[in-house]
Amino acid sequence: MKPTDLRGILQYIPRFREKTFILAVDGAIVTDENFANILLDIAVLRSLNIRVVLVHGAAAQIKGLGEEQKVVASNLDGTGITDAATLKLALTAANRLTHEILEGLSANDLRAACTNAIIAHPMGILAGVDHLFTGKVERVDVELLQTLLAQGVVPVIPPLGFDGDGKTYRVNSDGVALAVADALKAVKLIYITSTDGLVCQGKLIRQMIVGELSVLLEKNRCEFTPDTQSKAQHAAAACRAGVQRVHVINGRVDEGLLTEVFSNEGIGTLIYANEYQQIRPAKKKDVRAIQLLTDKGVQTDELVKRTRATIEKHLGDYYIFEIDKNPVACVALHVYPESKQGELAALFVNPSHENQGIGRKLIQFVESKARELDLGELLTLSTQAFTYFQSKGGFAEGTPNDLPPGRREKYDQSGRRSKVLVKRLK
């Protein structure tokens, strides 16, 4: 979907209106040439009455300043030891970046304000090591942020925290974003970084349930790079804290933010809570989506063409697999009560969501439904995916004689010579 496709965007607006998004932008992205486009994307979000809080990091700038001033920064990401020299670099870098962000938001007619909403305390002595000026978020001044958001102001939060005595501490911006998302009950936390997302064993993780990510982190099954390790850990923690969706995207991709928010495919990694996806019975409003999905299968000769009238007539047989309330796959279970057989049909997954186990889940779902109906046998016909049904669904090759009489007649008339696959349920 193109971000400029208003019809695609419109379906999301009712769900996102007056909701809060936390955008956590790495320092390297703030100074990237594409940041101007990200600011335009933020202006679009604000025009749709989406509340935006912008949290930024400063690691790249602290490193750069250190090299300029020949000072070795002891802590780039806000998690290690922050000595006095590094704190001075952090203050200079953070203030410069905050000013640049405020300038950019002003250029897009957006009101914004830098805040001291992060109340922090010293990280203290860990394993015998004093972390000096490294801080940990104690709480977030929710009242201040809510007041600004209610007035249409974009709060800009640097990677700095303040204690009751007015002391300043360097804090990890990923952790700040998590704390703010939790405190404001944000529906999305979006980490905008210089990588394409979370990469595991050389492959980009497109979508993953929080439980699976937690297992990867606990058992070290993926060697995340240091910067993405932090994103992965905070993404998992955010979902466990109640944030529905956490995204990790590349801030150097033009229109990437809008594409991530307003399309099923997105551009990066999405970590989600359990309610994110579901299989449900198709409704009348889904007829067009079913037809669009199955038409893609018709084009590749995987499926037989179904007219709108045919789908409507058998709508009770169809099920939708939806992500974020958008149909991305469909399947049907046609029942032949006289022979106690069921046919798994019209299985199709949108190409943008292939290789994510959706097809297997739909096969298992249909098999479960068939068992509930006390059917003795499940059938499916395939011209191209028969090996998939055999390996993933446990089907065995049968013959046209296994089909119920009425279905056999349609099979012979079609001339497609599909393979008939059978799975005994009893």
Summary of the structure (lengths in Angstrom):
residues: 426
radius of gyration: 26.3
end to end distance: 44.3
largest distance: 84.5
contacts: 1416
relative contact order: 0.09
helix: 42%
strand: 26%
